[in-house]
Amino acid sequence: MTTRVAVVTGGAGGLGRVIAATLLTDGFRVALLDRHGAPEAAGELGALGIDADVTDEQSVRAALDGVDERWGRVDALVNNAGVEPAHTLEDLDPTVWQGILDVNLAGPALMIKHCIPRFRRGRGGRVVSIGSRVWLGGGATAAYSAAKAGLVGLTRQAARELGPLGVTVNVVAPSFLRTPLNATKGDPAFVEGFARRFAAASPLSRLVEPLDVAAAVAFLVSDRARAITGETLHVTAGTHLAPYVA
Ligand SMILES: NC(=O)c1ccc[n+]([C@@H]2O[C@H](COP(=O)([O-])OP(=O)(O)OC[C@H]3O[C@@H](n4cnc5c(N)ncnc54)[C@H](O)[C@@H]3O)[C@@H](O)[C@H]2O)c1
C-alpha cells in the first residue's frame, strides 16, 4: 500500500507538532511547513521540515515542490499556521488587520489552491483547516475571529469545488489551548486565570489539549471520514455551547 503524505502548516508550533506526531503515528509521511523552526521541529519528530510562509505564493509553490521532490504526492493538507496579535477595534491598524487575515485565511486558500493539482494526480485528498471556537463569538480580537469565521466559509465553498475530485474539506475548531500562541497574550498569571475560567465554563469541567485536537484531525484525514465534508467539528470541551466567562 502507498504511504500517504500529509502537509502540516505551522508544524513547528504548539499544536502543529502534536498533529504532525499523531499523523506520523498513524502511518503518514509528514512535511512540516513553518516560517520559523521547521527543520528543527521536523528533525525531532522524524518528519520533513521546510521553511515556508503561507502568505507568500512563491514560498507555498516552492514548499510543495519540495514535498513532491521527496515523495511525489500530497494526500492530506492540514492548514494549522495561525497568528493572533492583540488589538482592539478602536485602535485598529489596517496593517495588523491585513496581516492576521493573510496568515489565518488567505494562507489556507493559497495552500488549497496549490494542493489541487496534487489531489487531482492522486485521485483524492483531505483538507483540514484549524479554525477556532471564536468564529461563533466571544473571541479576544476582531480580525482573528473574522478570519476564523471566514475559514468556515472558505471550507464550505472548497468542499463543493473539490468534492468532484474526491477531496473532503473540513474545519476543526478548538477552544483555548496551552500553546505559544497564548503565551504572547500577557503575563502567565493572566493566561492561567483565563484557563481556569475556561475549564470552569466547560460542561466537562476540563480544558482541551492539543492531543484532543490532533485526534479530530487524524479522524478527518482518515478513510473513515470519507463521507464528511464542509463540516466544522468543535473540539472545545463544550465551551461553544453556551455563554461563558473568559
Ligand atoms: N492556542 C489556542 O488557544 C488556539 C485555540 C483555537 C485555535 N487555535 C489555532 O491553532 C492553530 C495553531 O496554533 P498554536 O496554538 O499551535 O500556535 P503557535 O503559535 O504555537 O503555532 C503557530 C505556528 O504557525 C506558524 N506560522 C505563523 N505564521 C505563519 C506563516 N505565515 N507561514 C507559515 N507558518 C506560520 C508559527 O511560526 C508557529 O509555529 C492556529 O491556527 C490557531 O489559530 C489555537
The ligand as an SDF file (V2000), in Angstrom:
LIG
                    3D

 44 48  0  0  0  0  0  0  0  0999 V2000
   -3.7640   28.1000   21.1420 N   0  0  0  0  0  0  0  0  0  0  0  0
   -5.0830   28.2490   21.1580 C   0  0  0  0  0  0  0  0  0  0  0  0
   -5.6960   28.5830   22.1930 O   0  0  0  0  0  0  0  0  0  0  0  0
   -5.8710   28.0240   19.8880 C   0  0  0  0  0  0  0  0  0  0  0  0
   -7.2660   27.9270   20.0040 C   0  0  0  0  0  0  0  0  0  0  0  0
   -8.0070   27.7280   18.8450 C   0  0  0  0  0  0  0  0  0  0  0  0
   -7.3710   27.6510   17.6260 C   0  0  0  0  0  0  0  0  0  0  0  0
   -6.0210   27.7470   17.5520 N   0  0  0  0  0  0  0  0  0  0  0  0
   -5.3980   27.6470   16.2390 C   0  0  0  0  0  0  0  0  0  0  0  0
   -4.4990   26.5730   16.2370 O   0  0  0  0  0  0  0  0  0  0  0  0
   -3.5010   26.7880   15.2390 C   0  0  0  0  0  0  0  0  0  0  0  0
   -2.1210   26.5190   15.8330 C   0  0  0  0  0  0  0  0  0  0  0  0
   -1.8680   27.4800   16.8400 O   0  0  0  0  0  0  0  0  0  0  0  0
   -0.9150   27.2130   18.0880 P   0  0  0  0  0  0  0  0  0  0  0  0
   -1.7410   27.4300   19.2920 O   0  0  0  0  0  0  0  0  0  0  0  0
   -0.1750   25.9420   17.9120 O   0  0  0  0  0  0  0  0  0  0  0  0
    0.0520   28.4680   17.9630 O   0  0  0  0  0  0  0  0  0  0  0  0
    1.6360   28.5240   17.8120 P   0  0  0  0  0  0  0  0  0  0  0  0
    1.9610   29.9810   17.8360 O   0  0  0  0  0  0  0  0  0  0  0  0
    2.2910   27.6190   18.7860 O   0  0  0  0  0  0  0  0  0  0  0  0
    1.8870   27.9290   16.3620 O   0  0  0  0  0  0  0  0  0  0  0  0
    1.5420   28.6100   15.1870 C   0  0  0  0  0  0  0  0  0  0  0  0
    2.6280   28.2860   14.1570 C   0  0  0  0  0  0  0  0  0  0  0  0
    2.2610   28.9350   12.9210 O   0  0  0  0  0  0  0  0  0  0  0  0
    3.4600   29.4200   12.3400 C   0  0  0  0  0  0  0  0  0  0  0  0
    3.1520   30.4850   11.3990 N   0  0  0  0  0  0  0  0  0  0  0  0
    2.6500   31.6990   11.6750 C   0  0  0  0  0  0  0  0  0  0  0  0
    2.5350   32.4270   10.5500 N   0  0  0  0  0  0  0  0  0  0  0  0
    2.9890   31.6350    9.5430 C   0  0  0  0  0  0  0  0  0  0  0  0
    3.1410   31.8170    8.1460 C   0  0  0  0  0  0  0  0  0  0  0  0
    2.8280   32.9780    7.5450 N   0  0  0  0  0  0  0  0  0  0  0  0
    3.6280   30.8040    7.4030 N   0  0  0  0  0  0  0  0  0  0  0  0
    3.9940   29.6310    7.9950 C   0  0  0  0  0  0  0  0  0  0  0  0
    3.8760   29.4090    9.3160 N   0  0  0  0  0  0  0  0  0  0  0  0
    3.3920   30.4030   10.0840 C   0  0  0  0  0  0  0  0  0  0  0  0
    4.2680   29.9340   13.5420 C   0  0  0  0  0  0  0  0  0  0  0  0
    5.6440   30.1000   13.2110 O   0  0  0  0  0  0  0  0  0  0  0  0
    4.0030   28.8520   14.5600 C   0  0  0  0  0  0  0  0  0  0  0  0
    4.9840   27.8270   14.5100 O   0  0  0  0  0  0  0  0  0  0  0  0
   -3.7070   28.2170   14.7450 C   0  0  0  0  0  0  0  0  0  0  0  0
   -4.4230   28.2010   13.5300 O   0  0  0  0  0  0  0  0  0  0  0  0
   -4.5470   28.8370   15.8430 C   0  0  0  0  0  0  0  0  0  0  0  0
   -5.3150   29.9150   15.3720 O   0  0  0  0  0  0  0  0  0  0  0  0
   -5.2470   27.9290   18.6670 C   0  0  0  0  0  0  0  0  0  0  0  0
  1  2  1  0
  2  3  2  0
  2  4  1  0
  4  5  1  0
  4 44  2  0
  5  6  2  0
  6  7  1  0
  7  8  2  0
  8  9  1  0
  8 44  1  0
  9 10  1  0
  9 42  1  0
 10 11  1  0
 11 12  1  0
 11 40  1  0
 12 13  1  0
 13 14  1  0
 14 15  2  0
 14 16  1  0
 14 17  1  0
 17 18  1  0
 18 19  2  0
 18 20  1  0
 18 21  1  0
 21 22  1  0
 22 23  1  0
 23 24  1  0
 23 38  1  0
 24 25  1  0
 25 26  1  0
 25 36  1  0
 26 27  1  0
 26 35  1  0
 27 28  2  0
 28 29  1  0
 29 30  1  0
 29 35  2  0
 30 31  1  0
 30 32  2  0
 32 33  1  0
 33 34  2  0
 34 35  1  0
 36 37  1  0
 36 38  1  0
 38 39  1  0
 40 41  1  0
 40 42  1  0
 42 43  1  0
M  CHG  2   8   1  16  -1
M  END
$$$$
